Amino acid sequence: MGKPHKNAISPTRNEDYPEWYQEVIKASDMAERAPVRGCMVIKPWGYALWENIVARMDRMFKATGVKNAYFPLFIPISFLEKEAEHVEGFAKECAVVTHHRLEKGPGGGLVPGGPLTEPLVVRPTSETIIGDSFSKWVSSYRDLPLLINQWANVVRWEMRTRIFLRTSEFLWQEGHTAHATDTEAIERTKMMLKVYTRMVQDDLAMPVIEGRKTAAERFPGAVDTLCIEAMMQDRKALQAGTSHFLGQNFARASNIRFQTENETEDFAWTTSWGTSTRMIGGLIMTHGDDDGVIMPPRVAPAHVVLLPIFRSPDDRQKVMDYVNGLAGTLRETVYAGRDLVVEIDDRDIGGARGWDWIKKGIPVRVEIGPRDMAEDSVFFGRRDRSHRDKTALKREAFVAQLPDILDDIQRNLFQRACRFRDEHTLTVDDRNDFYAWFTPKNSEKPEIHGGFAMSHWCGEAACETRIKTDLNVTIRCIPLDAPKETGACICCGRPSPMRVVFAKAY
């Protein structure tokens, strides 16, 4: 990518990765902190990215037979109490409403009014309240499978927050399904994980490992949790999506019963699966560089920006006519299932315009001035290359080649992320080497270190806990495609049937 420009992000990724992340978001104008503790305001550029992610996933969900619905934001506390393990997993993160209306207090300020008969929890996840509806909608095997998704916001009262990655309120989708057999529910759990994998790899250009969570990392109340794990540029793991087989646990708690084909009564087998705006944080940390965000073209809020250049006031109208004509032609192009989105930036702020769009991560920047018009050509730069690397093309050739250029950017981002992950994944069997892999060499100024460690684990929770305590490293997943391989546990040395993915994580 070359040496960062004087207008690039400060600090750089290597100088202070967490601060770099915050500065990238600020420079790209994607989001900002809200006046409410731990919450964020998603600005138009960031929200357009989320809309594109939503649109692509929504089509994929519906292709599998899923239908959208909406359920209340407030959940009676008694609903959560029905599933003890579930409520225990979320109890510390719940925001609770105990009063309704506001009244004037003795000093003239506003104070809570009357107490509610039953406290309400602001939705941290919806298994229990959706289960209540399912119990009314399902009575026979003919009502199954029931395949529902909702796009919504949730609240989890986080103590340490970071925009997109972990906020007290965030946007997500949560799918919930009910089935007549465990086999069918397990297949749906796997199916939705594959949907997430396709979306994240094909559209966000983030390589992931599909795997199974250990019992300690499993979703509260689930029988099995499948996940996809990606590596960020600080070599930490990010969980990019999860799909849960809930067995009959939630069906029993919510009384989701049905009459079988044999005219007996049974509880439904259920699943749940979800992704969130955390994926935007993953996109930033997977592809961003010291110049700012890099947007994968398939989900970019806009594909190309046209930057008219005026040498004199007399040039303005002629250049703008040319630019508007090119924009109209480009907007007739369909790329990756949607109309090409073209921005025109004619602000009189000199070279700062180009840097604004570099920081926003727009895939292609096009400069057009009187000389380009005279030659019927354009001068463009790609965001996946150095800001100094620009190419001239005849207008007609540029219009024809732009979809291929965008595909090449998308492919290049994915391949680059794959190479980074592979370079920072270590297959390790020696305990000392394992500990060294996750230990900064300079304690005063920790460098970016470590990555994924593919190591043996005996299956004992005690070893998992020991490594987490010693290194703040967890088992991210047991890879679904991992070959059977005997070895010695990296912690205790006892026999192990498999390698798992260890990493520090967000």
N, C-alpha and C positions, 0 to 999 in steps of 0.2 A: 504493500500500500504506500510505501515511501514515507519520508519524514513528515510529521504533522505540520500543517500550516499554522501561522501565528494566530489565525482565527479558530483553530481547532479547540476541542474540549480540554479544559484544565480542571483538575489533574488528569493525567493519562490513566489508562487501565492499570499499568504496572506501578504507577505511583500511589494510587489510592482507588482501588476498584469500587468499593461501596460509594465513595463520593463521586467517582466518574459516572456511575449509574444514575445518581440523582441529577447530576449536571446535564447528562444526555437528555433526560426527560424534560428538563427545563428548557434546554436549547431547542429541542424539537417541538416545543409548545404542545405536547400531547396531554399533559395533566398537571395539576398543582394540588397542593395541600388545601383541604377545606377548613373552614373555621371550627368544625366539629372534630374533636380529637380523634386521630387515627383514620379519618375519612379522606377521600380525594374528590376533586372535581375533574372529570374527564372532559377535556376540551375538544373542539370539533375534529382536529386532526387525529387525535387518539380515538375518539368515538367512531369516526369513519372506519378506522382499522377494525375496531370491534364489530361494527355492522357487517363488514365483509367476512369476518370470521363466522359470525352468526349465520349469515346467509348461506355460506358454503356448508356448514355443519347441519343446518336445518334441512337442506335438501338431502343430505346423506342420511339423516335420521328418517325422514319421511320415505325414502327409498326402501327402508327395511320394515315399513308398516307402522311406524310410530306417528301418533297424532299429538298436537299441542293442546294444552289446557292451562288453567291458572288456578292456584289455590291461595288461601288467605296468608297474609304476612304474619298474623298473630296466631299463636298456637296455645291452646289452654295447657296449663302446666300439668294437668292430670293426664293429658295424652302422653307427655314425655315420661311420666312416672310409670306408665304401663310397661316400658322397655328399660329395665334397670341398667343393663350394660350400656345401652345407647345413651341414656341421660347422663351416666357417669362420665362418658367420654366427652360430652359437650358442656357439662355443668359450669365449669369455670369460665366458659366463653359466652354464656348466655346473657343477653340483655333482657330485663324483665320489666313489664309494665304493671304497676300496682294500683294506679289511680287514673280516674278520668276527669276531664275538664280542669280548667285553671280558675282560681279565684284570687281576689285581691287580699293580700295579707295585712296584718296590723300596721306595717310600715308603708303600705301602698304598693309594694311589689307583688308579683304573681307567685302564688303557691299552689301545689296540687290540691285538687278538690276531693270529691268522694272516693273512697277506696273501692276497687273492683271486688265483686263477689269471689272471683277466682283470678289469680294473677295470670297474665299472658306473656309468653316468651316470644320475642321478636325472632322470626324464622332463622335458625342456624342451619337447618336442613329440614326436609319436609316429609321424611318417611312416615312419621306418626299421623300427621293430619291428612296426607294422601291415603294412608292406610284406612282411615276412617271413611273416606269417600269410596274406596275400593270395596269396603265391607258392605256398602249399600248397592254398589253396581254389580257385584258378583253373587250369583246364587246357583249357577249351573256351569258345568264344563263348557256349555255352549257360549258362555260369556267370556271364555278365555281363548287365547291369551289377551290380556289387556295391556296395551302398549302406549304409555303416556309420557310426555316430556313437558316441562315448563321452563320458560325463560324468565328469570326473576332476579331479584337482589336478595342477599342474605346478610345477616349481621353476626359476627363473631368477635366478641369484645377482646381484641388483641392488645397485649401490653406493649410490644415492640412492633411498630408498623413500618412498612416501606411501600411506596406507591407501586401499584399493580401486583407486587409479590405477596404482600400481607397487609391488608387494611381491615378496619373494623366493619366496613360495609363494602361489598364487592358485587359484581354482576357475574351470573353464571347460568348454566342450564343444568337441570337435574332430571334424569330420566328414571321412571319407575314402572316396572312391569310385573304382572302376575300371571302365573302359568299353572297348568294342571299337573305337570310332572317336574321332578327335579332335573331330569335330563334336558327338558326344553328350557328351563330357567338357566342352567349352566351354559347351554349353547348360546342363549341370548347374552349372557355375561361376556362370553368370548367374542361374540359378534360385535358388540359395542366397543370393546377394546380395539378391535381391528379398525373400526370406523375412526376412532381417535388416532390410531397410528397413521392411517392414510391421510387424515387431515393435517396432522402435525408435520409429517415428513413431506407430503406432496405440496402442501400449500404454505406452511410456515418454514419449510426447508430446514427443520430441526430433526436430526437423527435421534432415534429413541431406542431403548431396550425394553422389550415387552417382558413382564415378569409377574411373579406372585409375591405378595407381601408376607412377611413372617407373622406369626400370631401377635407379636408385640406391636407391629406396625399396621395391623389390620383395622379396617373401619369398625367403630364400636357397634357390636351386635351382629356383624356379618359372619358368615361361615367361611367365606373366602373373598379375598380382595386381589384383583388383578390391576396392574398399573403400567404406565409407560414412564421411563426415566430418561431425561436428557442431561447432557453435560454443558454447563455454562463456561465462559472463558476464564473464570477464576477457578475452574476445575471442580466446582461444587455441582452436586446433582440437583435437578429441579423435577419434581413430580408434575407431569404435564397432563395427566388424566387418570381417572380410576374407574373401575367397573366392579361392582360387588354382587356376589351371590349371597343372598340373605337367608337361604333355606326357608324354613317355615317360622322362623323366630318372630318376624314382624307381623306375619299373618296371624299367629296365635295372639300376639299382643293387641292387634286391631280387629280380631275376630273376622278375618277374611276366609269364609267357609264357602264350599261349593259342593253340589251334588255331582258325583262322578258318573261316568257312563254305566257303572255297575250298580248305580242307585245307592251308593254309600256316601257318607259325608266325609270330606277331608279339608285340610287347610291348604290354601294356595302356596305355591313356591314363588318367591319374589326376588327381584333384582333392583338395584339402583346404580346409576352411573352419572358422572359429572365432570365438567371442565369449567374454567372460569377465566376472568380477566388476568389471572396469573400467567396465562399463555403469552400475553403481551409483554410482561416482564421477561419471560423466557426468550421471546423473539429478540428483544433489545440486547440481552446478555449473550445470545448465541451469535448474532451477526454484527452488532455495533462495533465501531472502531474509534480511534482517537479523533476522528472528524465528526462523529455523531451516530445517529441511528442509520441502519441500512434496512430498507423495507423489501421483503420478498415481493416480486411483482404480482403474484397471484392474489395477495391480500392487501396490497398497498392502497392507501386512501386515494392516491392518484398515480398514474403511470408515468406521465411526462409533464414537464413544465417548459413553457416557451418563454424565453427571456428576450424581448425586443431591445435592440440597441439603437439609440438615436445619436448621430453625430452632430445634428443641428436641429433646431425646432422645425425646419422645413421637412425633415425626414419623417417626422412622427406619423403623419397620416398614411404615407405610403407603406411604411414598415408595418403599422398596425393592420392595414388592409391585408398585407401578405400573411401576417401572423394569424389573423382571424380566419383567413381562407384555409391555411394549413390546419388550424385547430378543428375547423368544420370537417375537413377530410379525415383527420385522425379519429374524430368522434364517431365516424361511421364504421370504424373497425371494431370487431368483437375479439376480445382476448380472454382466454380462460373462462368463457361462459358469461362474460359481462362486457358492456360497452367500454371501450377505452376511455379513461378519465384523463382529461387534459386541463392543466392549469395555465393561465396566462398571468405573468407578473410584470407589469409595466411601471412599477414604482421607480421614482427617480432617486435611487439610493446607491447607485454605482455597483461596485463588486460585492457589496453586502447581500444583494439579492441572491446571487449564486450560492453564497455560503449559508444563507437561510435555508435553502432547499437541500443543500448537502446535509446539513444538520437534521433536517426533517427526514432524510433518507429516501427521497423520491428516486425511483430507479433511473430515469433518464432526464438530463437537463439539455435544453436546446437553445443556443444563442443565434439570433437572427438580426443582422444589420444590413445596411445598404449594399455592402460588398457581396454578402451572401445572396441577397435578392438578385443582384446583377448576374450572378452565376447560377441562379435558381438552385441553391444548395442550402444546407444547414450545417452547423458546427455543434456537435453534441458530446456530452460526457456521460459515462455510466457510473452509477454509484458503487458498483462492486470493484471499480478500479480507482487508481489514484486520481485526485482532483486535477492533476496536471495532464492526465491522459485524455485527450479529446480527438475526435475524428470528424472529418468533413465528408458529407455524402450529398449527392444530388437529391433534390426534394423527392422525386418520384421513387428513387431507390430507398430513401429513408422510410417513406410511408409503407412500402412493400416489405421492408425488412424488419420493421419495428417489432411485430409479434415474435419473430425469431430472436431478436436481440433480447427481448424480455424473457423468453424461455431460457436463453443462454445465461442470463443473470440469475434466474431462479435455480438452474442446474449448478451453476458455479458456487452459489451460496451453500447449497446442500453438500456438495462435494468438499468444500472447504471446511464445513462443520464436521463432516465425517473424518477428515484427515486429522483435525484437531483432537477429536475424541479418541481416535486410534493412537495418536502420539502420546496421549496422557492416560492410557489404560495399561495397567501393569498386571501381568499374571505372576503372582508371588506366593511362595510356599514357606519362606523363612520368616519367623515371627519378628526378628530384629529388623529385617528389610521392610516388613509390613509397617512397623511402627515408625521407621525412618521416613517412609513414603508420605506419611501424614503429619510429620513433624517439621515445622519451619526451621530452616538452618540458622536464621538470624532472629532471635527472640525480640530484639529491640525494634526491628522493622521487618515484620514477617513478609516474606516474598510470596507471590502466588505459587503454590506448591501442591503436590499430590495430584489427585484425579480419581479415577476408578481403579479399585483393586479387585481383581478376580481371584478370590481365595476360597479355600475349603472352610466349611463350617459344619460342626457335628450335629447341629439341630437343637442344641441346648440353649435355653433362654439365658442361663447364667453367663455363657461365653459372649452372647450378644450384648448383654448388659455391661460386662467387663470392658469390652472394646469401646462402647459408647461412653462409659465413665472415664476411661483413660484418654481417649482421643477425640471425643465428640464425633465419632464416626458411627454410622448406622448401616445395617443391611438394607440397601435400597430395594432390592428385589432378588428373587430366585429366578433367573432367566427361564422363560418358557421353552426356549430352543436349546438349552444347555445340554450337552451330551452327558450321559452317566459316566462318572469318573471317580474312582476311589482315591482317597488321599488322607492327609492328617489335618485336623482342625487347626486353623491359624492361631487360635487362642490357647486351647488345652492340649492339642496334639492327639486327641482321640480320633478314631476312624471317622471319616466323612464320606458321604456318597455323592457330594456335589460341590461345585464352585458357586459362589454367590457374588453379588456386586456390593462391595463396601465403598462408602464415600461420605464425605461431609456434605451437608445438604441445606437447602433453604426450607 
